[in-house]
């Protein structure tokens, strides 16, 4: 009997969910399509009906969420022009809140950052991830280079250096928190970002607690 569109979509969703859970538990390179099919309760043929290979499946899994660099890059242009770095800090802090409240996004980012070896067949996904990171860094550099902000940078700090350091700290904090969520409360990431920004902007004023 021919499957309905709804049944086909349910099968596809089940496969993506199974892949996500197995990638998270075992790592991408140690998970086979056969294991994904069994976990999803479908045949291997059903997996190949919806996905060309594991790389295609991995790519479609990433498409289920907006990853941190994409999330910030999408909204950074909306920062208040009168105080763009305060807006940038708020966006970065929101990433931690989202990670703590969105289980799927947290799991997929953990896979990308801690459970994935970018082999040749995953090159497209790696390039996409790197492109958004570079876009984020470039956008941050533009904000730090705005005249009212550039003159507030600490001596010797260029807009490019500030953007690179901000990205490195953000990525490091996320990686550490994903490794051990007990390290800090992600709802209170603001003060951690304030410490960084004091090293970049000489007159940086920390926000109120919990912001």
PyMOL commands that place a pseudoatom at each C-alpha (Angstrom):
pseudoatom trace, name=CA, resn=UNK, resi=1, chain=A, elem=C, hetatm=0, pos=[0.000, 0.000, 0.000]
pseudoatom trace, name=CA, resn=UNK, resi=2, chain=A, elem=C, hetatm=0, pos=[1.328, 3.420, -0.942]
pseudoatom trace, name=CA, resn=UNK, resi=3, chain=A, elem=C, hetatm=0, pos=[2.373, 5.547, 2.012]
pseudoatom trace, name=CA, resn=UNK, resi=4, chain=A, elem=C, hetatm=0, pos=[0.648, 8.825, 2.626]
pseudoatom trace, name=CA, resn=UNK, resi=5, chain=A, elem=C, hetatm=0, pos=[2.573, 12.076, 2.755]
pseudoatom trace, name=CA, resn=UNK, resi=6, chain=A, elem=C, hetatm=0, pos=[1.981, 12.209, 6.511]
pseudoatom trace, name=CA, resn=UNK, resi=7, chain=A, elem=C, hetatm=0, pos=[3.344, 8.695, 7.020]
pseudoatom trace, name=CA, resn=UNK, resi=8, chain=A, elem=C, hetatm=0, pos=[6.427, 9.530, 4.969]
pseudoatom trace, name=CA, resn=UNK, resi=9, chain=A, elem=C, hetatm=0, pos=[7.019, 12.682, 7.025]
pseudoatom trace, name=CA, resn=UNK, resi=10, chain=A, elem=C, hetatm=0, pos=[6.614, 10.712, 10.263]
pseudoatom trace, name=CA, resn=UNK, resi=11, chain=A, elem=C, hetatm=0, pos=[9.190, 8.192, 9.054]
pseudoatom trace, name=CA, resn=UNK, resi=12, chain=A, elem=C, hetatm=0, pos=[11.616, 10.952, 8.125]
pseudoatom trace, name=CA, resn=UNK, resi=13, chain=A, elem=C, hetatm=0, pos=[11.179, 12.588, 11.530]
pseudoatom trace, name=CA, resn=UNK, resi=14, chain=A, elem=C, hetatm=0, pos=[11.736, 9.266, 13.302]
pseudoatom trace, name=CA, resn=UNK, resi=15, chain=A, elem=C, hetatm=0, pos=[14.967, 8.718, 11.381]
pseudoatom trace, name=CA, resn=UNK, resi=16, chain=A, elem=C, hetatm=0, pos=[16.244, 12.224, 12.172]
pseudoatom trace, name=CA, resn=UNK, resi=17, chain=A, elem=C, hetatm=0, pos=[15.401, 11.790, 15.849]
pseudoatom trace, name=CA, resn=UNK, resi=18, chain=A, elem=C, hetatm=0, pos=[17.116, 8.399, 15.989]
pseudoatom trace, name=CA, resn=UNK, resi=19, chain=A, elem=C, hetatm=0, pos=[20.210, 9.817, 14.295]
pseudoatom trace, name=CA, resn=UNK, resi=20, chain=A, elem=C, hetatm=0, pos=[20.306, 12.752, 16.696]
pseudoatom trace, name=CA, resn=UNK, resi=21, chain=A, elem=C, hetatm=0, pos=[20.114, 10.490, 19.753]
pseudoatom trace, name=CA, resn=UNK, resi=22, chain=A, elem=C, hetatm=0, pos=[22.696, 8.017, 18.457]
pseudoatom trace, name=CA, resn=UNK, resi=23, chain=A, elem=C, hetatm=0, pos=[25.095, 10.713, 17.246]
pseudoatom trace, name=CA, resn=UNK, resi=24, chain=A, elem=C, hetatm=0, pos=[24.861, 12.275, 20.705]
pseudoatom trace, name=CA, resn=UNK, resi=25, chain=A, elem=C, hetatm=0, pos=[25.427, 8.959, 22.491]
pseudoatom trace, name=CA, resn=UNK, resi=26, chain=A, elem=C, hetatm=0, pos=[28.015, 7.303, 20.227]
pseudoatom trace, name=CA, resn=UNK, resi=27, chain=A, elem=C, hetatm=0, pos=[29.444, 10.062, 18.045]
pseudoatom trace, name=CA, resn=UNK, resi=28, chain=A, elem=C, hetatm=0, pos=[28.863, 10.583, 14.339]
pseudoatom trace, name=CA, resn=UNK, resi=29, chain=A, elem=C, hetatm=0, pos=[31.685, 8.418, 13.035]
pseudoatom trace, name=CA, resn=UNK, resi=30, chain=A, elem=C, hetatm=0, pos=[30.714, 5.479, 15.281]
pseudoatom trace, name=CA, resn=UNK, resi=31, chain=A, elem=C, hetatm=0, pos=[27.056, 5.453, 14.253]
pseudoatom trace, name=CA, resn=UNK, resi=32, chain=A, elem=C, hetatm=0, pos=[25.955, 3.468, 11.186]
pseudoatom trace, name=CA, resn=UNK, resi=33, chain=A, elem=C, hetatm=0, pos=[22.840, 3.860, 9.077]
pseudoatom trace, name=CA, resn=UNK, resi=34, chain=A, elem=C, hetatm=0, pos=[21.894, 0.319, 10.104]
pseudoatom trace, name=CA, resn=UNK, resi=35, chain=A, elem=C, hetatm=0, pos=[21.932, 1.360, 13.769]
pseudoatom trace, name=CA, resn=UNK, resi=36, chain=A, elem=C, hetatm=0, pos=[19.873, 4.443, 12.969]
pseudoatom trace, name=CA, resn=UNK, resi=37, chain=A, elem=C, hetatm=0, pos=[17.312, 2.342, 11.073]
pseudoatom trace, name=CA, resn=UNK, resi=38, chain=A, elem=C, hetatm=0, pos=[16.959, -0.108, 13.976]
pseudoatom trace, name=CA, resn=UNK, resi=39, chain=A, elem=C, hetatm=0, pos=[16.613, 2.701, 16.514]
pseudoatom trace, name=CA, resn=UNK, resi=40, chain=A, elem=C, hetatm=0, pos=[13.958, 4.392, 14.383]
pseudoatom trace, name=CA, resn=UNK, resi=41, chain=A, elem=C, hetatm=0, pos=[12.094, 1.117, 13.849]
pseudoatom trace, name=CA, resn=UNK, resi=42, chain=A, elem=C, hetatm=0, pos=[12.399, 1.268, 10.051]
pseudoatom trace, name=CA, resn=UNK, resi=43, chain=A, elem=C, hetatm=0, pos=[14.303, -0.586, 7.359]
pseudoatom trace, name=CA, resn=UNK, resi=44, chain=A, elem=C, hetatm=0, pos=[17.648, 0.540, 6.015]
pseudoatom trace, name=CA, resn=UNK, resi=45, chain=A, elem=C, hetatm=0, pos=[15.888, 1.013, 2.685]
pseudoatom trace, name=CA, resn=UNK, resi=46, chain=A, elem=C, hetatm=0, pos=[13.567, 3.537, 4.327]
pseudoatom trace, name=CA, resn=UNK, resi=47, chain=A, elem=C, hetatm=0, pos=[16.612, 5.510, 5.491]
pseudoatom trace, name=CA, resn=UNK, resi=48, chain=A, elem=C, hetatm=0, pos=[17.989, 5.589, 1.952]
pseudoatom trace, name=CA, resn=UNK, resi=49, chain=A, elem=C, hetatm=0, pos=[14.590, 6.617, 0.623]
pseudoatom trace, name=CA, resn=UNK, resi=50, chain=A, elem=C, hetatm=0, pos=[14.794, 9.838, 2.605]
pseudoatom trace, name=CA, resn=UNK, resi=51, chain=A, elem=C, hetatm=0, pos=[18.569, 10.426, 2.790]
pseudoatom trace, name=CA, resn=UNK, resi=52, chain=A, elem=C, hetatm=0, pos=[21.327, 9.784, 0.253]
pseudoatom trace, name=CA, resn=UNK, resi=53, chain=A, elem=C, hetatm=0, pos=[23.911, 8.887, 2.901]
pseudoatom trace, name=CA, resn=UNK, resi=54, chain=A, elem=C, hetatm=0, pos=[24.984, 9.653, 6.463]
pseudoatom trace, name=CA, resn=UNK, resi=55, chain=A, elem=C, hetatm=0, pos=[26.409, 13.029, 5.429]
pseudoatom trace, name=CA, resn=UNK, resi=56, chain=A, elem=C, hetatm=0, pos=[23.026, 14.040, 4.001]
pseudoatom trace, name=CA, resn=UNK, resi=57, chain=A, elem=C, hetatm=0, pos=[21.315, 12.854, 7.178]
pseudoatom trace, name=CA, resn=UNK, resi=58, chain=A, elem=C, hetatm=0, pos=[23.769, 14.787, 9.332]
pseudoatom trace, name=CA, resn=UNK, resi=59, chain=A, elem=C, hetatm=0, pos=[23.246, 17.933, 7.253]
pseudoatom trace, name=CA, resn=UNK, resi=60, chain=A, elem=C, hetatm=0, pos=[19.458, 17.670, 7.563]
pseudoatom trace, name=CA, resn=UNK, resi=61, chain=A, elem=C, hetatm=0, pos=[19.783, 17.163, 11.318]
pseudoatom trace, name=CA, resn=UNK, resi=62, chain=A, elem=C, hetatm=0, pos=[21.686, 20.459, 11.567]
pseudoatom trace, name=CA, resn=UNK, resi=63, chain=A, elem=C, hetatm=0, pos=[18.879, 22.132, 9.628]
pseudoatom trace, name=CA, resn=UNK, resi=64, chain=A, elem=C, hetatm=0, pos=[16.482, 21.308, 12.472]
pseudoatom trace, name=CA, resn=UNK, resi=65, chain=A, elem=C, hetatm=0, pos=[17.868, 24.150, 14.608]
pseudoatom trace, name=CA, resn=UNK, resi=66, chain=A, elem=C, hetatm=0, pos=[19.598, 27.499, 14.397]
pseudoatom trace, name=CA, resn=UNK, resi=67, chain=A, elem=C, hetatm=0, pos=[23.094, 27.044, 15.772]
pseudoatom trace, name=CA, resn=UNK, resi=68, chain=A, elem=C, hetatm=0, pos=[24.621, 29.740, 18.036]
pseudoatom trace, name=CA, resn=UNK, resi=69, chain=A, elem=C, hetatm=0, pos=[26.736, 31.488, 15.410]
pseudoatom trace, name=CA, resn=UNK, resi=70, chain=A, elem=C, hetatm=0, pos=[23.759, 31.509, 13.033]
pseudoatom trace, name=CA, resn=UNK, resi=71, chain=A, elem=C, hetatm=0, pos=[21.403, 32.710, 15.750]
pseudoatom trace, name=CA, resn=UNK, resi=72, chain=A, elem=C, hetatm=0, pos=[23.595, 35.679, 16.673]
pseudoatom trace, name=CA, resn=UNK, resi=73, chain=A, elem=C, hetatm=0, pos=[24.580, 36.519, 13.098]
pseudoatom trace, name=CA, resn=UNK, resi=74, chain=A, elem=C, hetatm=0, pos=[20.912, 36.652, 12.166]
pseudoatom trace, name=CA, resn=UNK, resi=75, chain=A, elem=C, hetatm=0, pos=[20.124, 39.288, 14.801]
pseudoatom trace, name=CA, resn=UNK, resi=76, chain=A, elem=C, hetatm=0, pos=[23.364, 41.207, 15.338]
pseudoatom trace, name=CA, resn=UNK, resi=77, chain=A, elem=C, hetatm=0, pos=[22.403, 43.828, 12.762]
pseudoatom trace, name=CA, resn=UNK, resi=78, chain=A, elem=C, hetatm=0, pos=[19.432, 44.709, 14.982]
pseudoatom trace, name=CA, resn=UNK, resi=79, chain=A, elem=C, hetatm=0, pos=[21.639, 45.893, 17.850]
pseudoatom trace, name=CA, resn=UNK, resi=80, chain=A, elem=C, hetatm=0, pos=[20.957, 49.413, 19.099]
pseudoatom trace, name=CA, resn=UNK, resi=81, chain=A, elem=C, hetatm=0, pos=[23.282, 51.673, 17.053]
pseudoatom trace, name=CA, resn=UNK, resi=82, chain=A, elem=C, hetatm=0, pos=[23.756, 53.953, 20.061]
pseudoatom trace, name=CA, resn=UNK, resi=83, chain=A, elem=C, hetatm=0, pos=[25.209, 51.064, 22.122]
pseudoatom trace, name=CA, resn=UNK, resi=84, chain=A, elem=C, hetatm=0, pos=[25.803, 48.080, 19.805]
pseudoatom trace, name=CA, resn=UNK, resi=85, chain=A, elem=C, hetatm=0, pos=[28.078, 46.150, 22.176]
pseudoatom trace, name=CA, resn=UNK, resi=86, chain=A, elem=C, hetatm=0, pos=[25.416, 46.064, 24.881]
pseudoatom trace, name=CA, resn=UNK, resi=87, chain=A, elem=C, hetatm=0, pos=[23.078, 44.562, 22.312]
pseudoatom trace, name=CA, resn=UNK, resi=88, chain=A, elem=C, hetatm=0, pos=[25.759, 42.093, 21.226]
pseudoatom trace, name=CA, resn=UNK, resi=89, chain=A, elem=C, hetatm=0, pos=[26.326, 41.042, 24.829]
pseudoatom trace, name=CA, resn=UNK, resi=90, chain=A, elem=C, hetatm=0, pos=[22.573, 40.486, 25.262]
pseudoatom trace, name=CA, resn=UNK, resi=91, chain=A, elem=C, hetatm=0, pos=[22.488, 38.277, 22.156]
pseudoatom trace, name=CA, resn=UNK, resi=92, chain=A, elem=C, hetatm=0, pos=[25.431, 36.217, 23.420]
pseudoatom trace, name=CA, resn=UNK, resi=93, chain=A, elem=C, hetatm=0, pos=[23.794, 35.793, 26.824]
pseudoatom trace, name=CA, resn=UNK, resi=94, chain=A, elem=C, hetatm=0, pos=[20.580, 34.658, 25.128]
pseudoatom trace, name=CA, resn=UNK, resi=95, chain=A, elem=C, hetatm=0, pos=[22.507, 31.813, 23.475]
pseudoatom trace, name=CA, resn=UNK, resi=96, chain=A, elem=C, hetatm=0, pos=[23.182, 30.305, 26.892]
pseudoatom trace, name=CA, resn=UNK, resi=97, chain=A, elem=C, hetatm=0, pos=[19.552, 30.684, 27.920]
pseudoatom trace, name=CA, resn=UNK, resi=98, chain=A, elem=C, hetatm=0, pos=[18.431, 28.999, 24.711]
pseudoatom trace, name=CA, resn=UNK, resi=99, chain=A, elem=C, hetatm=0, pos=[20.879, 26.140, 25.217]
pseudoatom trace, name=CA, resn=UNK, resi=100, chain=A, elem=C, hetatm=0, pos=[19.592, 25.556, 28.739]
pseudoatom trace, name=CA, resn=UNK, resi=101, chain=A, elem=C, hetatm=0, pos=[15.920, 25.533, 27.709]
pseudoatom trace, name=CA, resn=UNK, resi=102, chain=A, elem=C, hetatm=0, pos=[15.986, 23.929, 24.243]
pseudoatom trace, name=CA, resn=UNK, resi=103, chain=A, elem=C, hetatm=0, pos=[17.008, 20.285, 24.641]
pseudoatom trace, name=CA, resn=UNK, resi=104, chain=A, elem=C, hetatm=0, pos=[17.201, 19.575, 20.916]
pseudoatom trace, name=CA, resn=UNK, resi=105, chain=A, elem=C, hetatm=0, pos=[19.415, 22.569, 20.184]
pseudoatom trace, name=CA, resn=UNK, resi=106, chain=A, elem=C, hetatm=0, pos=[21.663, 21.675, 23.123]
pseudoatom trace, name=CA, resn=UNK, resi=107, chain=A, elem=C, hetatm=0, pos=[21.969, 18.076, 21.927]
pseudoatom trace, name=CA, resn=UNK, resi=108, chain=A, elem=C, hetatm=0, pos=[22.679, 19.012, 18.308]
pseudoatom trace, name=CA, resn=UNK, resi=109, chain=A, elem=C, hetatm=0, pos=[25.273, 21.611, 19.265]
pseudoatom trace, name=CA, resn=UNK, resi=110, chain=A, elem=C, hetatm=0, pos=[26.930, 19.045, 21.533]
pseudoatom trace, name=CA, resn=UNK, resi=111, chain=A, elem=C, hetatm=0, pos=[27.100, 16.672, 18.561]
pseudoatom trace, name=CA, resn=UNK, resi=112, chain=A, elem=C, hetatm=0, pos=[28.606, 19.363, 16.357]
pseudoatom trace, name=CA, resn=UNK, resi=113, chain=A, elem=C, hetatm=0, pos=[31.131, 20.534, 18.930]
pseudoatom trace, name=CA, resn=UNK, resi=114, chain=A, elem=C, hetatm=0, pos=[32.002, 17.384, 20.882]
pseudoatom trace, name=CA, resn=UNK, resi=115, chain=A, elem=C, hetatm=0, pos=[30.761, 14.279, 19.042]
pseudoatom trace, name=CA, resn=UNK, resi=116, chain=A, elem=C, hetatm=0, pos=[31.767, 14.922, 15.432]
pseudoatom trace, name=CA, resn=UNK, resi=117, chain=A, elem=C, hetatm=0, pos=[34.896, 14.256, 13.403]
pseudoatom trace, name=CA, resn=UNK, resi=118, chain=A, elem=C, hetatm=0, pos=[34.689, 16.227, 10.164]
pseudoatom trace, name=CA, resn=UNK, resi=119, chain=A, elem=C, hetatm=0, pos=[35.683, 13.545, 7.667]
pseudoatom trace, name=CA, resn=UNK, resi=120, chain=A, elem=C, hetatm=0, pos=[35.625, 14.153, 3.915]
pseudoatom trace, name=CA, resn=UNK, resi=121, chain=A, elem=C, hetatm=0, pos=[31.981, 13.102, 3.595]
pseudoatom trace, name=CA, resn=UNK, resi=122, chain=A, elem=C, hetatm=0, pos=[30.969, 15.755, 6.135]
pseudoatom trace, name=CA, resn=UNK, resi=123, chain=A, elem=C, hetatm=0, pos=[32.926, 18.527, 4.442]
pseudoatom trace, name=CA, resn=UNK, resi=124, chain=A, elem=C, hetatm=0, pos=[29.776, 20.391, 3.363]
pseudoatom trace, name=CA, resn=UNK, resi=125, chain=A, elem=C, hetatm=0, pos=[28.501, 20.547, 6.940]
pseudoatom trace, name=CA, resn=UNK, resi=126, chain=A, elem=C, hetatm=0, pos=[31.916, 21.689, 8.157]
pseudoatom trace, name=CA, resn=UNK, resi=127, chain=A, elem=C, hetatm=0, pos=[32.036, 24.450, 5.549]
pseudoatom trace, name=CA, resn=UNK, resi=128, chain=A, elem=C, hetatm=0, pos=[28.568, 25.636, 6.528]
pseudoatom trace, name=CA, resn=UNK, resi=129, chain=A, elem=C, hetatm=0, pos=[29.564, 25.762, 10.201]
pseudoatom trace, name=CA, resn=UNK, resi=130, chain=A, elem=C, hetatm=0, pos=[32.801, 27.621, 9.437]
pseudoatom trace, name=CA, resn=UNK, resi=131, chain=A, elem=C, hetatm=0, pos=[30.994, 30.102, 7.194]
pseudoatom trace, name=CA, resn=UNK, resi=132, chain=A, elem=C, hetatm=0, pos=[28.617, 31.126, 9.965]
pseudoatom trace, name=CA, resn=UNK, resi=133, chain=A, elem=C, hetatm=0, pos=[31.481, 31.425, 12.465]
pseudoatom trace, name=CA, resn=UNK, resi=134, chain=A, elem=C, hetatm=0, pos=[33.363, 33.717, 10.095]
pseudoatom trace, name=CA, resn=UNK, resi=135, chain=A, elem=C, hetatm=0, pos=[30.205, 35.732, 9.453]
pseudoatom trace, name=CA, resn=UNK, resi=136, chain=A, elem=C, hetatm=0, pos=[29.709, 36.143, 13.194]
pseudoatom trace, name=CA, resn=UNK, resi=137, chain=A, elem=C, hetatm=0, pos=[33.308, 37.309, 13.682]
pseudoatom trace, name=CA, resn=UNK, resi=138, chain=A, elem=C, hetatm=0, pos=[33.054, 39.745, 10.763]
pseudoatom trace, name=CA, resn=UNK, resi=139, chain=A, elem=C, hetatm=0, pos=[29.778, 41.201, 12.061]
pseudoatom trace, name=CA, resn=UNK, resi=140, chain=A, elem=C, hetatm=0, pos=[31.248, 41.624, 15.546]
pseudoatom trace, name=CA, resn=UNK, resi=141, chain=A, elem=C, hetatm=0, pos=[34.293, 43.343, 14.044]
pseudoatom trace, name=CA, resn=UNK, resi=142, chain=A, elem=C, hetatm=0, pos=[31.981, 45.784, 12.272]
pseudoatom trace, name=CA, resn=UNK, resi=143, chain=A, elem=C, hetatm=0, pos=[30.264, 46.614, 15.572]
pseudoatom trace, name=CA, resn=UNK, resi=144, chain=A, elem=C, hetatm=0, pos=[33.574, 47.129, 17.399]
pseudoatom trace, name=CA, resn=UNK, resi=145, chain=A, elem=C, hetatm=0, pos=[34.790, 49.298, 14.506]
pseudoatom trace, name=CA, resn=UNK, resi=146, chain=A, elem=C, hetatm=0, pos=[31.904, 51.765, 14.738]
pseudoatom trace, name=CA, resn=UNK, resi=147, chain=A, elem=C, hetatm=0, pos=[33.348, 55.174, 15.682]
pseudoatom trace, name=CA, resn=UNK, resi=148, chain=A, elem=C, hetatm=0, pos=[31.611, 55.503, 19.052]
pseudoatom trace, name=CA, resn=UNK, resi=149, chain=A, elem=C, hetatm=0, pos=[32.794, 52.024, 20.044]
pseudoatom trace, name=CA, resn=UNK, resi=150, chain=A, elem=C, hetatm=0, pos=[36.270, 51.983, 18.473]
pseudoatom trace, name=CA, resn=UNK, resi=151, chain=A, elem=C, hetatm=0, pos=[37.373, 54.956, 20.573]
pseudoatom trace, name=CA, resn=UNK, resi=152, chain=A, elem=C, hetatm=0, pos=[36.373, 53.041, 23.724]
pseudoatom trace, name=CA, resn=UNK, resi=153, chain=A, elem=C, hetatm=0, pos=[38.594, 50.035, 22.999]
pseudoatom trace, name=CA, resn=UNK, resi=154, chain=A, elem=C, hetatm=0, pos=[41.472, 49.456, 25.391]
pseudoatom trace, name=CA, resn=UNK, resi=155, chain=A, elem=C, hetatm=0, pos=[44.913, 50.515, 24.088]
pseudoatom trace, name=CA, resn=UNK, resi=156, chain=A, elem=C, hetatm=0, pos=[46.308, 48.002, 21.620]
pseudoatom trace, name=CA, resn=UNK, resi=157, chain=A, elem=C, hetatm=0, pos=[42.945, 46.305, 21.033]
pseudoatom trace, name=CA, resn=UNK, resi=158, chain=A, elem=C, hetatm=0, pos=[41.746, 46.436, 17.430]
pseudoatom trace, name=CA, resn=UNK, resi=159, chain=A, elem=C, hetatm=0, pos=[38.164, 45.706, 16.334]
pseudoatom trace, name=CA, resn=UNK, resi=160, chain=A, elem=C, hetatm=0, pos=[39.370, 42.449, 14.765]
pseudoatom trace, name=CA, resn=UNK, resi=161, chain=A, elem=C, hetatm=0, pos=[41.124, 41.347, 17.936]
pseudoatom trace, name=CA, resn=UNK, resi=162, chain=A, elem=C, hetatm=0, pos=[38.032, 42.180, 19.989]
pseudoatom trace, name=CA, resn=UNK, resi=163, chain=A, elem=C, hetatm=0, pos=[35.806, 40.128, 17.665]
pseudoatom trace, name=CA, resn=UNK, resi=164, chain=A, elem=C, hetatm=0, pos=[38.136, 37.122, 17.727]
pseudoatom trace, name=CA, resn=UNK, resi=165, chain=A, elem=C, hetatm=0, pos=[38.435, 37.168, 21.518]
pseudoatom trace, name=CA, resn=UNK, resi=166, chain=A, elem=C, hetatm=0, pos=[34.673, 37.470, 21.956]
pseudoatom trace, name=CA, resn=UNK, resi=167, chain=A, elem=C, hetatm=0, pos=[34.060, 34.480, 19.707]
pseudoatom trace, name=CA, resn=UNK, resi=168, chain=A, elem=C, hetatm=0, pos=[36.763, 32.428, 21.427]
pseudoatom trace, name=CA, resn=UNK, resi=169, chain=A, elem=C, hetatm=0, pos=[35.333, 33.075, 24.879]
pseudoatom trace, name=CA, resn=UNK, resi=170, chain=A, elem=C, hetatm=0, pos=[31.772, 32.415, 23.786]
pseudoatom trace, name=CA, resn=UNK, resi=171, chain=A, elem=C, hetatm=0, pos=[32.775, 29.124, 22.189]
pseudoatom trace, name=CA, resn=UNK, resi=172, chain=A, elem=C, hetatm=0, pos=[34.913, 28.172, 25.170]
pseudoatom trace, name=CA, resn=UNK, resi=173, chain=A, elem=C, hetatm=0, pos=[32.141, 28.871, 27.667]
pseudoatom trace, name=CA, resn=UNK, resi=174, chain=A, elem=C, hetatm=0, pos=[29.645, 26.879, 25.622]
pseudoatom trace, name=CA, resn=UNK, resi=175, chain=A, elem=C, hetatm=0, pos=[32.048, 23.977, 25.237]
pseudoatom trace, name=CA, resn=UNK, resi=176, chain=A, elem=C, hetatm=0, pos=[32.815, 23.919, 28.960]
pseudoatom trace, name=CA, resn=UNK, resi=177, chain=A, elem=C, hetatm=0, pos=[29.144, 24.146, 29.910]
pseudoatom trace, name=CA, resn=UNK, resi=178, chain=A, elem=C, hetatm=0, pos=[28.200, 21.332, 27.505]
pseudoatom trace, name=CA, resn=UNK, resi=179, chain=A, elem=C, hetatm=0, pos=[31.007, 19.247, 29.032]
pseudoatom trace, name=CA, resn=UNK, resi=180, chain=A, elem=C, hetatm=0, pos=[29.811, 19.944, 32.578]
pseudoatom trace, name=CA, resn=UNK, resi=181, chain=A, elem=C, hetatm=0, pos=[26.518, 21.866, 33.028]
pseudoatom trace, name=CA, resn=UNK, resi=182, chain=A, elem=C, hetatm=0, pos=[27.280, 22.273, 36.744]
pseudoatom trace, name=CA, resn=UNK, resi=183, chain=A, elem=C, hetatm=0, pos=[30.125, 24.707, 36.049]
pseudoatom trace, name=CA, resn=UNK, resi=184, chain=A, elem=C, hetatm=0, pos=[27.828, 27.727, 35.953]
pseudoatom trace, name=CA, resn=UNK, resi=185, chain=A, elem=C, hetatm=0, pos=[24.208, 28.708, 35.622]
pseudoatom trace, name=CA, resn=UNK, resi=186, chain=A, elem=C, hetatm=0, pos=[23.629, 29.529, 31.933]
pseudoatom trace, name=CA, resn=UNK, resi=187, chain=A, elem=C, hetatm=0, pos=[20.838, 31.887, 32.955]
pseudoatom trace, name=CA, resn=UNK, resi=188, chain=A, elem=C, hetatm=0, pos=[23.537, 34.059, 34.556]
pseudoatom trace, name=CA, resn=UNK, resi=189, chain=A, elem=C, hetatm=0, pos=[26.101, 34.173, 31.753]
pseudoatom trace, name=CA, resn=UNK, resi=190, chain=A, elem=C, hetatm=0, pos=[25.969, 37.987, 31.677]
pseudoatom trace, name=CA, resn=UNK, resi=191, chain=A, elem=C, hetatm=0, pos=[28.590, 38.565, 34.420]
pseudoatom trace, name=CA, resn=UNK, resi=192, chain=A, elem=C, hetatm=0, pos=[31.011, 36.207, 32.659]
pseudoatom trace, name=CA, resn=UNK, resi=193, chain=A, elem=C, hetatm=0, pos=[30.632, 38.224, 29.475]
pseudoatom trace, name=CA, resn=UNK, resi=194, chain=A, elem=C, hetatm=0, pos=[31.108, 41.435, 31.477]
pseudoatom trace, name=CA, resn=UNK, resi=195, chain=A, elem=C, hetatm=0, pos=[34.548, 40.191, 32.601]
pseudoatom trace, name=CA, resn=UNK, resi=196, chain=A, elem=C, hetatm=0, pos=[35.527, 39.702, 28.971]
pseudoatom trace, name=CA, resn=UNK, resi=197, chain=A, elem=C, hetatm=0, pos=[34.150, 43.031, 27.817]
pseudoatom trace, name=CA, resn=UNK, resi=198, chain=A, elem=C, hetatm=0, pos=[36.010, 44.908, 30.578]
pseudoatom trace, name=CA, resn=UNK, resi=199, chain=A, elem=C, hetatm=0, pos=[39.200, 43.616, 28.983]
pseudoatom trace, name=CA, resn=UNK, resi=200, chain=A, elem=C, hetatm=0, pos=[38.116, 44.972, 25.599]
pseudoatom trace, name=CA, resn=UNK, resi=201, chain=A, elem=C, hetatm=0, pos=[36.323, 48.235, 26.381]
pseudoatom trace, name=CA, resn=UNK, resi=202, chain=A, elem=C, hetatm=0, pos=[37.970, 50.512, 28.924]
pseudoatom trace, name=CA, resn=UNK, resi=203, chain=A, elem=C, hetatm=0, pos=[34.773, 52.084, 30.277]
pseudoatom trace, name=CA, resn=UNK, resi=204, chain=A, elem=C, hetatm=0, pos=[32.568, 48.985, 30.162]
pseudoatom trace, name=CA, resn=UNK, resi=205, chain=A, elem=C, hetatm=0, pos=[29.841, 49.089, 32.789]
pseudoatom trace, name=CA, resn=UNK, resi=206, chain=A, elem=C, hetatm=0, pos=[28.605, 45.648, 33.933]
pseudoatom trace, name=CA, resn=UNK, resi=207, chain=A, elem=C, hetatm=0, pos=[24.903, 45.046, 33.660]
pseudoatom trace, name=CA, resn=UNK, resi=208, chain=A, elem=C, hetatm=0, pos=[22.652, 44.303, 36.582]
pseudoatom trace, name=CA, resn=UNK, resi=209, chain=A, elem=C, hetatm=0, pos=[22.811, 40.753, 38.015]
pseudoatom trace, name=CA, resn=UNK, resi=210, chain=A, elem=C, hetatm=0, pos=[20.977, 38.077, 35.986]
pseudoatom trace, name=CA, resn=UNK, resi=211, chain=A, elem=C, hetatm=0, pos=[21.163, 40.200, 32.777]
for i in range(1, 211): cmd.bond("trace and resi %d" % i, "trace and resi %d" % (i + 1))
show_as sticks, trace
zoom trace
